[in-house]
Amino acid sequence: MPDFNEGVIRFRQNDFEANRLHFENLGRVQNPHTLFIGCSDSRVVPSLITQTMPGELFIIRNIANLVPMYRESGEYLATTSAIEYAVLVLNVKNIIVCGHSNCGGCAALYESPEKMALIPHTRHWLELAMPVKEKVLKMVDNTDLAAREWLTEQMNVAEQLRHLMTYPYIKERVNNGTMKLIGWHYMIHTGNIYEYHHETGEFEPIGG
């Protein structure tokens, strides 16, 4: 088991001290410029891949970086309420939806009903991505696992960007040019990030 206490001590002595003024300024207020919606996967570290400091990103993480379509409900809506808070209270200017390679959530879309019955809440959550599965299976052979994986992860990012546009306050800001929606596909094993281009529907590597 990792020694978390030792990590806390190193943080306080090294990282905190090196950025003491920055943390002191953050002590009473946050003003993030970007909402980062990413997968809960332990290999995806938003501040690392964006090289941002504490206070810059407001972060939502869930299985397969999904965005429920806008609706009002009496249920406890974690992702929806966090999006609402980021936009309407914190006034973020950008929203990044970041998918990644070897995504277990996307892969689970193709698992058997028997296996998914063992994780009923995950199965229900992934229903948000079922339209992605349907589109992918019309485009690639189900036996081409590598192509299916890559395409599912990328099309899932594009689908969640569309879901964001069902939020009236996001649609208004995007349309008047005060907010930007960004889609990324992060390749864990290479460090490359592919950005979605709304005009072409294609993902292109950042930095060539």
Secondary structure per residue as TSV (DSSP state, phi and psi in degrees):
chain	resnum	aa	ss	phi	psi
A	1	M	-	360.0	134.8
A	2	P	-	-62.1	150.9
A	3	D	-	-89.6	90.0
A	4	F	H	-66.1	-34.4
A	5	N	H	-61.9	-39.7
A	6	E	H	-64.2	-38.6
A	7	G	H	-63.8	-41.2
A	8	V	H	-61.7	-42.2
A	9	I	H	-64.6	-43.1
A	10	R	H	-63.4	-40.9
A	11	F	I	-59.5	-48.1
A	12	R	I	-63.9	-38.9
A	13	Q	I	-80.7	-31.2
A	14	N	I	-107.2	-72.6
A	15	D	I	-63.1	-45.7
A	16	F	I	-63.8	-47.3
A	17	E	H	-63.2	-36.3
A	18	A	H	-69.0	-22.0
A	19	N	T	-128.0	35.9
A	20	R	H	-56.3	-47.5
A	21	L	H	-61.9	-40.1
A	22	H	H	-61.1	-46.0
A	23	F	H	-67.3	-36.1
A	24	E	H	-63.9	-38.7
A	25	N	H	-67.7	-29.2
A	26	L	H	-80.9	-8.8
A	27	G	T	-58.5	-28.9
A	28	R	S	-119.7	-11.0
A	29	V	-	-151.0	146.9
A	30	Q	-	-123.1	143.9
A	31	N	-	-142.0	63.5
A	32	P	-	-67.9	144.9
A	33	H	S	-91.4	-15.1
A	34	T	E	-140.9	137.2
A	35	L	E	-94.1	122.0
A	36	F	E	-108.2	115.2
A	37	I	E	-106.1	108.7
A	38	G	E	-129.8	173.8
A	39	C	E	-77.2	152.4
A	40	S	-	-72.5	-6.0
A	41	D	-	-48.5	131.6
A	42	S	T	-64.9	-17.1
A	43	R	T	-87.0	-7.2
A	44	V	-	-102.5	114.9
A	45	V	-	-120.1	98.8
A	46	P	H	-53.3	-47.9
A	47	S	H	-67.0	-26.9
A	48	L	H	-73.6	-49.1
A	49	I	H	-75.0	-19.9
A	50	T	H	-99.2	-9.5
A	51	Q	T	54.2	50.3
A	52	T	-	-110.7	158.6
A	53	M	-	-93.3	160.6
A	54	P	T	-53.6	137.2
A	55	G	T	100.2	-12.7
A	56	E	S	-90.8	-33.4
A	57	L	E	-113.5	133.1
A	58	F	E	-98.1	121.8
A	59	I	E	-115.4	130.2
A	60	I	E	-116.5	129.9
A	61	R	E	-129.9	134.8
A	62	N	E	-154.2	174.7
A	63	I	G	-64.6	121.9
A	64	A	G	68.3	22.3
A	65	N	G	45.2	54.0
A	66	L	-	-94.2	151.9
A	67	V	-	-126.0	109.7
A	68	P	-	-61.8	144.8
A	69	M	-	-65.5	153.4
A	70	Y	-	-62.4	135.4
A	71	R	-	-162.8	156.0
A	72	E	-	-101.0	135.9
A	73	S	-	-153.4	155.7
A	74	G	S	-85.6	-1.5
A	75	E	S	-76.0	170.0
A	76	Y	-	-89.4	104.2
A	77	L	-	-104.2	91.7
A	78	A	H	-65.4	-53.9
A	79	T	H	-66.4	-44.7
A	80	T	H	-62.3	-43.1
A	81	S	H	-69.0	-34.5
A	82	A	H	-67.7	-38.5
A	83	I	H	-62.8	-46.7
A	84	E	H	-57.2	-45.5
A	85	Y	I	-65.6	-42.7
A	86	A	I	-62.0	-40.3
A	87	V	I	-84.3	-49.3
A	88	L	I	-85.1	-24.8
A	89	V	I	-104.3	-49.9
A	90	L	S	-85.8	-16.2
A	91	N	-	59.6	45.7
A	92	V	-	-62.3	152.4
A	93	K	S	-103.4	-14.5
A	94	N	E	-136.1	148.3
A	95	I	E	-128.4	122.7
A	96	I	E	-106.1	127.1
A	97	V	E	-104.1	117.0
A	98	C	E	-117.1	109.2
A	99	G	E	-91.1	178.2
A	100	H	E	-154.6	165.2
A	101	S	T	-70.4	155.3
A	102	N	T	54.6	42.9
A	103	C	-	-78.7	117.4
A	104	G	H	-65.2	-33.6
A	105	G	H	-64.9	-45.5
A	106	C	H	-65.4	-39.5
A	107	A	H	-63.7	-33.6
A	108	A	H	-66.1	-18.1
A	109	L	T	-59.9	-24.7
A	110	Y	T	-103.7	5.7
A	111	E	S	-75.7	161.6
A	112	S	-	-70.7	151.1
A	113	P	H	-57.0	-33.2
A	114	E	H	-64.3	-42.8
A	115	K	H	-69.4	-40.9
A	116	M	H	-70.8	-22.7
A	117	A	T	-63.2	-21.2
A	118	L	T	-75.5	-19.1
A	119	I	S	-128.2	71.1
A	120	P	H	-62.4	-34.7
A	121	H	H	-71.8	-37.6
A	122	T	H	-65.4	-43.3
A	123	R	H	-58.1	-44.6
A	124	H	H	-65.6	-42.6
A	125	W	H	-59.7	-41.2
A	126	L	G	-72.4	-8.4
A	127	E	G	-60.0	-23.9
A	128	L	G	-62.6	-23.0
A	129	A	G	-105.0	4.6
A	130	M	H	-60.5	-34.4
A	131	P	H	-59.9	-30.5
A	132	V	H	-65.3	-46.9
A	133	K	H	-57.3	-45.2
A	134	E	H	-61.0	-41.5
A	135	K	H	-67.3	-42.3
A	136	V	H	-63.7	-42.2
A	137	L	H	-68.5	-17.2
A	138	K	H	-84.2	-13.2
A	139	M	H	-107.0	-29.3
A	140	V	S	-133.5	155.4
A	141	D	-	-68.3	134.4
A	142	N	T	-63.4	-15.1
A	143	T	T	-87.6	-12.9
A	144	D	-	-86.6	84.0
A	145	L	H	-65.8	-38.0
A	146	A	H	-65.1	-45.8
A	147	A	H	-66.4	-38.7
A	148	R	H	-63.4	-42.2
A	149	E	H	-63.1	-52.3
A	150	W	H	-58.4	-47.7
A	151	L	H	-68.1	-39.4
A	152	T	H	-62.2	-45.7
A	153	E	H	-63.1	-40.3
A	154	Q	H	-74.3	-44.2
A	155	M	H	-66.7	-28.3
A	156	N	H	-64.3	-40.3
A	157	V	H	-61.3	-47.0
A	158	A	H	-61.6	-38.5
A	159	E	H	-64.5	-40.6
A	160	Q	H	-70.2	-31.0
A	161	L	H	-62.8	-39.1
A	162	R	H	-65.7	-38.7
A	163	H	H	-61.2	-39.5
A	164	L	H	-59.2	-33.1
A	165	M	T	-74.0	-4.8
A	166	T	T	-83.0	-9.6
A	167	Y	S	-82.1	115.7
A	168	P	H	-58.0	-37.9
A	169	Y	H	-73.9	-23.5
A	170	I	H	-78.7	-45.5
A	171	K	H	-56.7	-43.1
A	172	E	H	-60.6	-44.6
A	173	R	H	-70.3	-39.0
A	174	V	H	-64.3	-44.6
A	175	N	H	-66.9	-31.1
A	176	N	T	-94.0	5.2
A	177	G	T	83.1	12.9
A	178	T	S	-98.2	-1.5
A	179	M	-	-142.1	145.1
A	180	K	E	-120.7	132.7
A	181	L	E	-101.3	129.7
A	182	I	E	-126.5	134.1
A	183	G	E	-116.6	129.8
A	184	W	E	-125.1	149.1
A	185	H	E	-125.7	110.0
A	186	Y	E	-95.3	124.9
A	187	M	-	-94.6	105.8
A	188	I	T	-59.6	-41.5
A	189	H	T	-79.7	-12.3
A	190	T	T	-119.1	-19.3
A	191	G	-	83.4	-2.3
A	192	N	-	-76.9	146.0
A	193	I	E	-124.1	129.5
A	194	Y	E	-104.4	130.2
A	195	E	E	-103.1	138.7
A	196	Y	E	-79.5	132.0
A	197	H	E	-106.2	114.2
A	198	H	T	-61.1	-33.3
A	199	E	T	-69.1	-38.8
A	200	T	T	-103.3	-18.2
A	201	G	T	74.4	16.1
A	202	E	E	-110.8	156.9
A	203	F	E	-103.6	130.3
A	204	E	E	-123.8	142.9
A	205	P	E	-66.1	137.5
A	206	I	T	-77.1	128.2
A	207	G	T	86.9	7.6
A	208	G	-	80.3	360.0
